[in-house]
Amino acid sequence: MQVASCRLRTHQWCFILFNIVLFHALLFGADFMEEYLMQSVPVSYTDGKFLEIREQARNLNMQLLKNNISENYVIREEGLCSGRDVFLLMVVFSSPENKTRRETIQYTWGNMTNYKDLVVVHLFALGRSLSEETQLELLNESQVHKDIVEARFLDTYENRTLKVIMSMEWIVTFCPKAKFVLKVDQEAFVNMESLVDYLSYLLTSETHSEDVYIGRVIHQGVPERESKSLDFVPISSYPDAFYPDYCSGTALVISQNVARNLYLVSKDITPLLPADVFLGICARKAGAVPVHSSRFSGPKHIMYNRCCYRFIFSSSSVGEEELSFLWKDMTNSKECSVLETYYGLVSCKVKMYLGELKYFNIGKIKQGALNV
């Protein structure tokens, strides 16, 4: 009886361990598979067209065109990077009317100006407002904070790709020595310490490349062919069935070298494309390979857990109240241990999957109601 009891306990332990392994495989397996499958094949720069673009980018001198380019902006803040060895330039895509969100970013994650002796600069990129009152408020805001770049085109959904082109132009003209550029939407949260630490590691690693284009990679994205959709892409603009791999535009990082390459080739690509897709197509033409990192959330919102948020790079769709709360909690709390970080990541994953399941079930209920 004693031997049988021992065997039973052994089987129980095996069963428990098996379920623990299975739980973690299901929870984190998708991330590991993403990291492996999303790694694009490295580009060989022996191709003449890539070499030509890279050479033009290396010799790009925007000083000759600076006066003409300046006419494209209502507010250009051309001295923002002057005299500074900028490590990371944060370009936050904002809308003219959203002053409250800009202020929230300014005193939360966008407040970093120096980290471990590395200079960090932020700016808000936006287009012109139809409202004269809003425009006057923007001019006053710019005088106070000195962090707004405003183009002359209207800030509309249809012009979001023009905002990308404008940003690349401003970067290579007025901030040409910034080593890295973070392009991020105003609705996102970014863990700047975690991101800067990672980018610092990239600079010192043996496999360091001048061409950095990293974020949450979208694989085999499908063009929207419904003409009534805001994201409608006509076949004349993009005839292929799938987009090339590209990084989600909610938050991504490129190096200065890639920014210069993208600016050069952007003139040959139609702007009648979603902004992040446009960047991906420009990157493919310039030979820049998108690198996937699951620490970028892409368009997904990650429910807040302090130790999880200390590890990730970004989370999307973070409300202003949540942003203020989580920033206060993160800055007033101690560092997370390895065990706490592990628990935080598990918690974030579980909450995210439960949220997706809830969304899926609600979708089915709505669909069923429509079919009744």
Secondary structure, 3 states (H helix, E strand, C coil): CHHHHHHHHHHHHHHHHHHHHHHHHHHHHHHHHHHHHCCCCCCCCCCHHHHHHHHHHHCCCHHHHHHHHHCCEEECCCCCCCCCCEEEEEEEECCCCCHHHHHHHHHCHHHCCEECCEEEEEEEEEEECCCHHHHHHHHHHHHHHCCEEEEEEECCHHHHHHHHHHHHHHHHHHCCCCCEEEEEECCCEECHHHHHHHHHHHHHCCCCCCCCEEEEEECCCCCECCCCCCCECCCCCCCCCCCCCEEEEEEEEEEHHHHHHHHHHHCCCCCCCCHHHHHHHHHHHHCCCCEECCCCCCCCCCCCCHHHHCCCCEECCCCHHHHHHHHHHHHCCCCCCHHHHHHHHHHHHHHHHHHHHHHHHHHHHHHHHHHC
